[in-house]
Amino acid sequence: MTQQEYLQQFETFRQQSAADGRFTPRVEDQNAILDDDADQTIHISWDYWVHTAWAARKIADFRPQVHHDFGSYVYFAGLCSAFVPYFHFHDVRPIHLPLLGLHCHDTDLTDIKMESNSIESLSCLHVLEHVGLGRYGDTLDASGDRKAAAELMRVLAPSGRLLMVLPMNENPCVHFNAHRFYSFFQAFGELLHDLHLIEAKFLVNGQITEKLPEMGVNYTGCMVFTK
């Protein structure tokens, strides 16, 4: 809405409140939010909304008793802990949330303190592209994403599953210090070369497709790997 529409609504609401008798809207208490009356119910990053919904459904299908997530969207961890008995959330920036079944850990993805071939169910959603760029307080390392991928491959158990989400463009590049864009081949042929790709979906403009997008188009790869 416009500023003028807001002011008109505020005056109308003040008059209604006088009749209601509970609250007295004061000018000094105003907190004008003018961009939430959108045509759609939500106006968020569709990429983050859709890829986490895709991953949550995969975990619900797999039904692991224990799942380890590395650095993904914290809301994703909180929601999945509702149906995964032991959900472990790892991040280089420690966070501790008081939710039953959710276990939070301070973890460097380039040096995971776990035994090789020990984890049956893993996820790492929109994370590798940031590792080593220093954006989140991690160590500056141009090979940080490769080291993190190597650690994920190392700890994944034989026949286990890894959910991986990465930003992609068939013309790969790095936008320091925000993120990297990988080609599809870089993702499954280089970064995660020791694993087998068993599913690949591509998120383009809020829609999931099985068709690899054209050159020059930014998209998100949603992939399932196994060892």
matplotlib code that plots the C-alpha trace (Angstrom):
import matplotlib.pyplot as plt

x = [0.0, 1.0, 2.0, -1.3, -3.3, -1.5, -2.3, -5.9, -6.1, -4.3, -6.9, -9.8, -8.3, -8.0, -11.7, -12.5, -10.3, -12.1, -15.3, -13.6, -12.2, -9.1, -6.2, -5.3, -3.2, -0.6, 1.3, 4.6, 3.9, 3.4, 5.3, 4.4, 4.9, 3.8, 4.8, 2.9, -0.4, 0.9, -1.1, 0.3, 0.2, 4.0, 6.7, 9.8, 12.8, 11.1, 14.4, 14.8, 11.2, 11.0, 14.3, 13.8, 10.3, 11.8, 14.5, 12.0, 9.8, 12.8, 13.7, 10.1, 10.2, 13.5, 12.4, 15.8, 16.0, 19.1, 19.9, 22.8, 22.4, 25.4, 24.7, 21.3, 18.4, 17.8, 14.0, 14.5, 16.3, 13.6, 10.8, 12.4, 13.2, 9.4, 9.5, 13.1, 13.8, 17.4, 18.1, 21.6, 22.2, 25.9, 27.0, 30.2, 28.2, 26.9, 23.2, 21.2, 17.5, 15.3, 13.4, 12.9, 14.9, 17.1, 20.7, 22.9, 26.7, 29.5, 31.1, 33.7, 32.5, 36.0, 37.0, 34.1, 34.9, 33.2, 34.3, 34.5, 31.5, 29.4, 26.4, 23.4, 21.5, 23.0, 21.9, 23.8, 21.5, 22.9, 26.0, 29.0, 29.0, 29.8, 32.5, 35.9, 34.7, 34.7, 31.2, 30.0, 33.2, 34.7, 38.4, 39.3, 40.1, 39.6, 39.5, 37.2, 34.2, 36.3, 37.5, 33.9, 32.7, 35.5, 34.4, 30.8, 31.9, 34.1, 31.5, 28.6, 28.0, 27.8, 24.3, 23.6, 22.0, 23.2, 20.8, 22.8, 21.5, 23.7, 23.3, 24.1, 24.9, 26.5, 29.0, 30.4, 31.7, 32.4, 30.8, 33.1, 32.3, 28.7, 28.7, 29.8, 27.8, 28.7, 28.0, 26.0, 29.1, 31.2, 28.7, 28.4, 31.6, 34.1, 32.9, 31.2, 33.1, 33.1, 29.3, 26.6, 23.9, 20.5, 18.2, 18.6, 15.9, 16.4, 14.7, 14.1, 11.9, 10.2, 9.4, 11.1, 11.9, 13.9, 15.2, 18.7, 18.3, 19.9, 23.3, 23.5, 20.4, 20.9, 19.1, 19.3, 20.3, 18.5, 20.3, 20.4, 23.6, 24.6, 27.9]
y = [0.0, 3.6, 5.9, 7.8, 4.6, 3.7, 7.0, 6.7, 3.2, 4.3, 7.0, 4.6, 2.0, 4.7, 5.4, 1.7, 1.2, 3.9, 1.9, -1.4, 0.0, -2.2, -0.5, 3.1, 3.4, 6.1, 7.9, 7.2, 3.4, 3.1, 0.4, 1.0, -2.1, -1.2, -4.1, -7.1, -6.6, -8.5, -10.4, -13.7, -15.2, -15.2, -13.1, -14.9, -16.4, -19.2, -21.0, -21.4, -22.3, -24.9, -26.6, -27.1, -28.5, -30.9, -32.0, -32.4, -34.7, -36.8, -37.2, -38.1, -40.7, -42.2, -42.2, -42.2, -42.6, -40.4, -37.6, -35.1, -31.8, -29.5, -25.8, -25.7, -23.4, -23.5, -23.6, -26.7, -28.4, -27.3, -28.7, -32.0, -32.6, -33.0, -36.3, -37.5, -38.9, -37.7, -34.7, -33.3, -29.8, -28.8, -25.2, -23.2, -20.6, -22.4, -22.2, -24.1, -24.5, -26.0, -28.5, -32.1, -34.3, -31.5, -31.7, -28.7, -28.9, -26.4, -28.1, -27.1, -28.7, -29.0, -31.1, -33.2, -35.1, -38.3, -41.7, -42.5, -44.4, -43.8, -41.7, -43.1, -39.9, -36.5, -33.2, -30.1, -27.5, -24.3, -24.5, -25.7, -22.6, -20.5, -22.6, -20.8, -17.4, -16.0, -14.7, -16.6, -16.3, -19.5, -19.7, -18.1, -21.0, -21.1, -24.9, -24.9, -26.2, -29.1, -30.0, -29.9, -32.1, -34.6, -34.7, -35.4, -38.2, -39.6, -39.8, -41.0, -44.7, -47.2, -47.2, -44.0, -40.9, -37.4, -34.6, -31.8, -28.5, -26.1, -22.9, -23.7, -22.1, -23.9, -21.0, -21.5, -18.5, -17.1, -14.0, -13.2, -13.2, -14.3, -17.6, -19.8, -21.1, -24.6, -26.3, -29.6, -31.5, -29.8, -30.9, -34.6, -35.1, -33.2, -32.1, -35.4, -37.6, -40.7, -40.8, -42.0, -39.6, -41.2, -38.2, -34.7, -32.0, -28.5, -25.5, -22.6, -19.6, -21.4, -24.5, -28.0, -29.7, -32.7, -30.9, -29.4, -25.6, -23.8, -22.2, -18.9, -19.5, -19.4, -22.4, -24.6, -28.2, -30.5, -33.9, -37.2, -39.1, -42.5, -44.3]
z = [0.0, -0.4, 2.5, 2.0, 2.1, 5.3, 7.0, 6.1, 7.5, 10.7, 11.2, 10.5, 12.9, 15.7, 15.4, 15.4, 18.5, 20.4, 20.0, 20.7, 24.0, 24.5, 22.8, 22.0, 18.8, 19.3, 16.6, 18.4, 18.4, 14.7, 12.8, 9.2, 7.0, 3.5, 1.3, 2.8, 1.1, -1.9, -4.5, -3.3, 0.2, 0.5, -1.2, -0.1, -1.9, -3.8, -4.1, -0.4, 0.2, -2.6, -2.1, 1.7, 1.0, -1.6, 0.9, 3.8, 1.6, 0.7, 4.4, 5.2, 2.4, 3.6, 7.3, 8.9, 12.7, 12.7, 10.2, 10.1, 8.4, 7.7, 7.6, 5.9, 6.6, 10.3, 9.9, 7.8, 10.8, 13.2, 11.1, 10.2, 13.9, 14.3, 12.5, 12.6, 16.1, 16.2, 14.0, 14.2, 13.0, 12.4, 11.7, 11.9, 13.8, 16.9, 17.6, 20.3, 19.9, 22.7, 20.5, 21.3, 19.0, 17.6, 18.5, 17.5, 17.0, 16.4, 13.3, 10.7, 7.5, 6.2, 9.3, 10.4, 13.7, 12.7, 11.6, 7.9, 6.5, 9.6, 8.6, 6.8, 6.1, 5.3, 3.9, 2.9, 1.3, -0.3, 1.8, -0.2, -2.4, 0.6, 2.2, 2.2, 1.1, 4.7, 4.5, 7.6, 9.6, 8.1, 7.2, 3.8, 1.5, -2.2, -2.0, 1.0, -0.9, -2.2, 1.3, 2.6, -0.2, 0.5, 4.2, 3.3, 1.0, 3.7, 6.5, 4.3, 4.9, 2.1, 0.7, 2.7, 1.1, 0.8, -0.1, -1.9, -3.1, -5.1, -7.1, -10.7, -14.1, -17.0, -17.0, -13.5, -11.5, -8.1, -6.7, -3.8, -1.0, -1.4, -3.3, -6.2, -9.1, -10.3, -13.6, -13.3, -14.2, -11.5, -8.9, -9.7, -11.7, -9.6, -6.2, -5.3, -7.6, -5.3, -5.0, -7.3, -8.4, -8.0, -8.5, -10.0, -10.1, -11.2, -9.6, -12.1, -11.3, -8.4, -10.5, -10.2, -13.5, -14.6, -17.7, -17.4, -18.0, -20.9, -20.8, -19.0, -16.8, -13.0, -11.4, -8.3, -8.5, -6.0, -6.0, -4.1, -3.9, -2.5, -1.9]

ax = plt.figure().add_subplot(projection="3d")
ax.plot(x, y, z, "-o")
ax.set_aspect("equal")
plt.show()
